[in-house]
Each structure stands twice: as structure tokens, then as C-alpha cells.
Amino acid sequence: MITIDWLRLQTLLGEQGKIWLALSGGVDSVVLLHLLVRDAPSELRDRVAAIHVHHGLSENADTWLEFCKTLCSNLEVDFCFERVTVEGKGSIEEQARKERYRAFDKVLRDGDVLLQAHHANDQAETILFRLERGCGWRGIQGIPEERSLGVANIYRPLLKTPRADIEEYATRLQLSWVEDESNEDTRYRRNFLRHKVLAPWQEGQPNIAKHIAQSVDRIQAEGRVIKRLLGEALERFIDQNDGLQLNMLPEQERGFWLSSYLSDRGISITQQQQMALVEMFYSHHQNQPEFLHRRHRIVRYKNVLHVLPKALPVVAQKITAGQWLIRTFDRVYCDQEVVIKPRPDNVSLHLKNGKTRPLKKWLQDKNIPNWWREQIPYIYVDDELVAIADLWQAPYWQGNVKWEPNGKLLWPSQS
């Protein structure tokens, strides 16, 4: 018998939130849709909708879309779909997953819950997959039953249910579903583990997926305690600006604490990335080494590690005389009408001592970190650079500039 914790779902759902089901058309999501329609309390049933992501990877993708659309129409469930393009380097599976979550994030609103039909066998495959790649204690915690996605929540109510129970339910109710032919292709590592490792294992141990799911439950519970204790221990290495003080980390534990620091800030790294980051940030070949990771930049400045937002393109913006211009990382004031433009090339600055200094050298002299060198306001009158924030001003120019970083991008005077 398959059961869903409706009370837990109600707790995760906002007052005006919708319940979105990620509907692929496969047996798992079809069964979950039927459970929602048939068994959900009326106050939840009326808030159910389905979303299908069209990846365009299979010649059957249009057929699957039509199947999902018809199924929802027959069950009187609101339906929408998103088309995505899967491209880029690396695993097709991983790229498809990233595009899928981007599509979900685009549709979900504050207070919504996205239901996914992951089951106990998916959990077992994930554990095997991560062990094969050499995961640590975080990786072996497997798929979480619930987590946030932007302003919404994800909930996986079937995560403890074996796939056999789902298939039995679908057969008993004579449900229809689609089959993704790529699931049989053992060139994909997950499929190999499913068909060549887990399936033979289940022949001798039919309940192995259920037992692994139970073990993961225990590991996740213990992991929450470990994470709390680690957070408390990590605090002694953190400075007043939330930076990780690298020179305080015990040599044999550097990778562990670096990974813990990043994980607490929502950044997951592989074992290989951890080793590369330790080598990069403890090397002195670069003054300000930087590692780009999705939406963040991980940088070292004066032996302190910082997690910063990625750089934004700088566009020309006019400052009205006597008014503040609010930007993403700062605000700028001038008593004259001026324009902020991108950082200029091959410019030398006239200094108060009568000498000139190339802009690149001046930025280094001022210890302005790499991440601010493009973002700092370069102030122009017509086509002439007359000021850089309130740090430099052309000797002949009489304007008055005020500049205030807002803390979203670390400024060295704060460190």
C-alpha cells in the first residue's frame, strides 16, 4: 500500500501556494498524480497542477507531451509545460537535470510545493552512483525528502516506496504511462547501476532498495546533528565578514573545512574540486586567486576566503546632479551631472603629486581586489575620465563624489 504524508505536504505549502507535480509521463509520476487526485484531502486536491518539461532529446518527446496533456485533461488537473534546450559539455543527464530545474524555478511561486516521484530504488541508485564517484558524508545522505527551490519547496513523498509497489499499484488500477527508451541504455552510468548492479542484487535480496532507503533515513538524521556541530566548530575559523581564515585551518583538515564552509553557503563541490581549491588557495603563485562556481565567485584576499556573487556587466548610467544612483553593489552621488561607464583600457591617472600612474598599477597600489576592478564606478564627463568612486579625482575637476558600497560585494576597507 502506498501512503502519502498529507499533513507534511500541508505544512510545506504556503497559504496561497499551489501543488505542482513534475509529470514526465512515466509510471512513477503517473501513479503520484492518481494518488493526488484520488486520495488528497479536498483542500489540497483543488490546488494540484502538473508541469511537464519537454527536453527534445527523444523523437518521442512530442508524444510524451501529448500524453501528459491528455491525462491531466481527463483528470481535470491544470497542466503546463516548458520546452528546454539541452546543450553544453559533460553528461547529457546532468545538463538535462539542470535545464529541468531551471524550468521548474521559472514556474514556481512563493509558497508553492513541487512534488517529484523519486522512489526507494532511485535512492539506492543515487547512493551507489555517489559511492562509485568517491563521495563523503554529505554525498552518502542521498536524495533529500524535501528541500527548497528558490521561493518554493520540493517534496518527494514516494522516496521510501519501492518501485515494485508503484508498478503493482499502476497495474492493479490499469493505468497507462509512457516508457523512456533511454532508461534502457546502459551507456548511461545510472542505467548501468540500475540494470547491471541493483537488479541482480534484488534477485537475492528483494528488499535491498527498501533497506538502503531506511539506512539513508538514519544517515540523514545523524547528518543533521553532524551539520549542526560542524557549524558551531566552523565559527572559530570565520572572520567578522563571513570569510574563512585560511591560515587558521589545520593542514591535514584544510579540504574538509573548506568544503564545510562552502556547503553551509549553498555551494556543493566534488572531491576533485576540493583538492583543486586547496591547491589553488594555498599556493602563492597568484595574489588573488579566484574560482568561478555557477552563481558565485570563490576568492582569496589577504589569506581569507570569500564567497561573492558573480560579476555583473557594467553599462553606462547617468547620475543626475545632486541625486544618488543606486546600483547592485553600491550607490554613487555627484553634485554634477556625470556618467558611469565601464572600466577604460590603457588609461593613466594624473596624481596630486604631479606624476601619472597607469590605471592598472593604481588599482594595485590601492589594493583594490580583482572583483571590484570592473564594478567600481568610473565617472566621466563627456568622454573624459574625471573620477573613480571617491578614491581618485582629476586635479582640474571640481566635482564632489560620494561612494558607498552596500556590503553585497566585499570591499577591502571592511576586511
PyMOL commands that set and color helices and strands:
alter all, ss='L'
color gray80, all
select helices_A, chain A and resi 6-12+27-39+42-45+61-74+92-107+120-133+139-141+163-172+181-184+189-204+208-237+246-248+251-264+271-281+359-365+370-372+412-414
alter helices_A, ss='H'
color red, helices_A
select strands_A, chain A and resi 19-22+48-54+78-83+113-115+146-149+152-155+244-245+290-293+296-301+304-309+317-319+323-326+330-334+338-341+348-350+356-358+378-381+384-388+392-393+401-405
alter strands_A, ss='S'
color yellow, strands_A
deselect
rebuild
show_as cartoon
